[in-house]
Amino acid sequence: MKRIVVIVTLLSLLMNCSYSLKKYSMYERGKTIILDEKVGESIDVEERQQFDLLPGVEGFKEARFYSLNEGGCEIKIVTDKGNFRTISRDPLTVDILGDYINAYGDITFSRENLEKKWRIVDYDSVGLPITQIEVNHVERKNFRYIHGVVGAVTCGAFLAYLLEGPFWAVLGGLAGG
């Protein structure tokens, strides 16, 4: 009985983990995004310094933003060490950055007000905003996976319980017959 439960549990976990990782990494890149007319299609070194963008990137040369069909954006970053890309699945990232660039330098500009307006809770290692909406989305997704695992384990345990008697009877009959 214990072996069956362990096997069903492990198989359920493996199926859920591998599928979710594969699905999360797949996306289709869309058109180039212009965050604001002040920066155009790409952010260069001067614009990065002027607007204090992407502070976590060392050796920065250029960045281009591309839309994702599922929402969010891909950022292609050119540095001294090569080309890199980072992905933000938050559909608000482009709007937040556009609003930030547009308001930056204005007399009434305040980073704290921008963070309150967009519900920014933190910034990632590149310097992109992480919003409360994005955090809630990830938590809901993880909660669904936990429900799937619990459901699979419960069904597996129930099936093992139902099959335990006939399984051991057949096995006992083979050994004794």
C-alpha positions as CSV (number, residue, x, y, z in Angstrom):
1,M,0.0,0.0,0.0
2,K,2.7,2.4,1.0
3,R,4.7,1.7,-2.2
4,I,1.7,2.5,-4.4
5,V,1.0,5.8,-2.6
6,V,4.6,6.8,-2.9
7,I,4.7,5.9,-6.6
8,V,1.5,7.8,-7.4
9,T,2.6,10.8,-5.4
10,L,6.0,11.0,-7.2
11,L,4.4,10.5,-10.6
12,S,1.9,13.3,-9.8
13,L,4.6,15.7,-8.7
14,L,6.8,14.9,-11.7
15,M,3.9,15.4,-14.2
16,N,2.9,18.8,-12.6
17,C,6.4,20.2,-12.3
18,S,7.6,19.3,-15.8
19,Y,4.5,20.6,-17.5
20,S,4.4,23.9,-15.7
21,L,8.0,24.7,-16.3
22,K,7.7,23.9,-20.0
23,K,4.6,26.0,-20.4
24,Y,6.1,28.9,-18.5
25,S,9.2,29.1,-20.7
26,M,7.3,29.2,-24.0
27,Y,6.1,32.5,-25.4
28,E,5.7,34.3,-28.7
29,R,7.5,37.7,-29.0
30,G,5.5,40.4,-30.7
31,K,6.4,43.8,-32.0
32,T,8.9,46.3,-30.7
33,I,7.5,48.5,-28.0
34,I,8.1,52.3,-27.7
35,L,7.9,53.0,-24.0
36,D,7.8,56.8,-24.6
37,E,8.6,59.2,-27.4
38,K,11.5,60.6,-25.3
39,V,13.4,57.3,-25.7
40,G,12.1,55.9,-29.0
41,E,12.6,52.2,-30.0
42,S,15.6,51.6,-27.8
43,I,17.2,52.8,-24.6
44,D,20.8,53.9,-25.0
45,V,23.5,54.6,-22.4
46,E,22.6,58.3,-22.1
47,E,18.8,57.6,-21.7
48,R,19.5,54.9,-19.2
49,Q,21.5,57.4,-17.1
50,Q,19.1,60.2,-17.7
51,F,16.0,58.2,-16.5
52,D,17.8,55.8,-14.1
53,L,16.6,52.7,-16.0
54,L,17.7,49.1,-15.6
55,P,20.2,49.9,-12.8
56,G,21.0,46.2,-12.2
57,V,22.7,45.7,-15.6
58,E,26.5,46.0,-15.7
59,G,28.2,47.1,-18.9
60,F,24.9,48.4,-20.4
61,K,24.9,49.5,-24.0
62,E,21.3,49.2,-25.3
63,A,17.9,47.8,-24.5
64,R,14.9,47.1,-26.7
65,F,11.5,46.1,-25.5
66,Y,9.2,43.6,-27.3
67,S,5.6,42.7,-26.5
68,L,4.6,39.2,-25.5
69,N,1.3,37.9,-27.0
70,E,0.3,36.6,-23.6
71,G,1.0,39.9,-21.9
72,G,4.1,41.4,-20.5
73,C,7.4,42.1,-22.4
74,E,10.7,40.7,-23.4
75,I,13.7,43.0,-23.0
76,K,16.8,42.4,-25.2
77,I,19.8,43.9,-23.4
78,V,23.1,44.5,-25.1
79,T,26.1,44.7,-22.7
80,D,29.9,44.6,-22.9
81,K,29.7,40.9,-22.2
82,G,27.1,40.0,-24.8
83,N,23.4,40.0,-25.5
84,F,20.9,39.0,-22.9
85,R,17.1,38.9,-22.5
86,T,14.8,39.2,-19.6
87,I,11.1,38.6,-19.5
88,S,8.4,40.3,-17.4
89,R,5.1,38.5,-17.5
90,D,3.4,41.4,-15.7
91,P,1.1,43.1,-18.3
92,L,1.6,46.4,-16.5
93,T,5.4,46.6,-16.9
94,V,5.3,48.6,-20.2
95,D,2.7,51.0,-18.9
96,I,4.6,51.6,-15.6
97,L,7.9,52.2,-17.4
98,G,6.2,54.5,-19.9
99,D,4.5,56.5,-17.1
100,Y,7.9,56.6,-15.2
101,I,9.7,58.0,-18.2
102,N,7.0,60.5,-19.0
103,A,6.8,61.8,-15.5
104,Y,10.5,61.6,-14.7
105,G,12.1,65.0,-14.2
106,D,8.7,66.8,-13.7
107,I,8.6,69.0,-10.6
108,T,5.8,66.9,-9.1
109,F,7.6,63.6,-9.8
110,S,7.9,61.2,-6.9
111,R,9.0,57.6,-7.0
112,E,6.9,56.9,-3.9
113,N,3.8,58.2,-5.6
114,L,4.5,56.1,-8.7
115,E,5.0,53.0,-6.5
116,K,1.6,53.7,-4.7
117,K,-0.2,54.3,-8.0
118,W,1.0,51.1,-9.6
119,R,1.2,49.1,-6.4
120,I,4.9,48.3,-6.8
121,V,6.1,46.1,-4.0
122,D,9.8,45.7,-5.1
123,Y,12.2,45.6,-8.0
124,D,13.8,42.6,-9.6
125,S,17.6,42.2,-10.1
126,V,17.5,44.1,-13.4
127,G,15.5,46.9,-11.9
128,L,12.0,46.1,-13.3
129,P,9.1,46.7,-11.1
130,I,7.3,43.9,-9.3
131,T,3.6,44.8,-8.7
132,Q,1.2,43.4,-6.2
133,I,-0.9,42.2,-9.1
134,E,2.0,40.1,-10.4
135,V,2.6,38.6,-6.9
136,N,-1.1,37.7,-6.6
137,H,-1.0,36.1,-10.0
138,V,2.0,33.9,-9.1
139,E,0.5,32.9,-5.8
140,R,-2.8,31.9,-7.4
141,K,-0.9,29.8,-10.0
142,N,1.0,28.1,-7.3
143,F,-2.2,27.5,-5.3
144,R,-3.7,25.7,-8.4
145,Y,-0.7,23.5,-8.7
146,I,-0.9,22.5,-5.0
147,H,-4.6,21.7,-5.5
148,G,-3.7,19.5,-8.5
149,V,-1.1,17.6,-6.5
150,V,-3.4,17.1,-3.5
151,G,-6.1,15.9,-5.8
152,A,-3.8,13.5,-7.6
153,V,-2.5,12.1,-4.4
154,T,-6.0,11.7,-3.0
155,C,-7.2,9.9,-6.1
156,G,-4.1,7.7,-6.1
157,A,-4.6,6.8,-2.5
158,F,-8.3,6.0,-3.0
159,L,-7.5,3.8,-6.0
160,A,-4.7,2.0,-4.1
161,Y,-7.1,1.4,-1.2
162,L,-9.7,-0.1,-3.6
163,L,-7.1,-2.2,-5.4
164,E,-5.2,-3.3,-2.4
165,G,-7.5,-6.3,-1.6
166,P,-7.7,-7.7,-5.2
167,F,-4.0,-7.0,-5.8
168,W,-2.8,-9.0,-2.8
169,A,-5.4,-11.8,-3.5
170,V,-4.0,-12.2,-7.0
171,L,-0.5,-12.1,-5.8
172,G,-1.2,-14.6,-3.0
173,G,-3.0,-16.9,-5.5
174,L,0.1,-16.8,-7.8
175,A,2.4,-17.6,-4.9
176,G,0.2,-20.4,-3.5
177,G,-1.0,-21.8,-6.8
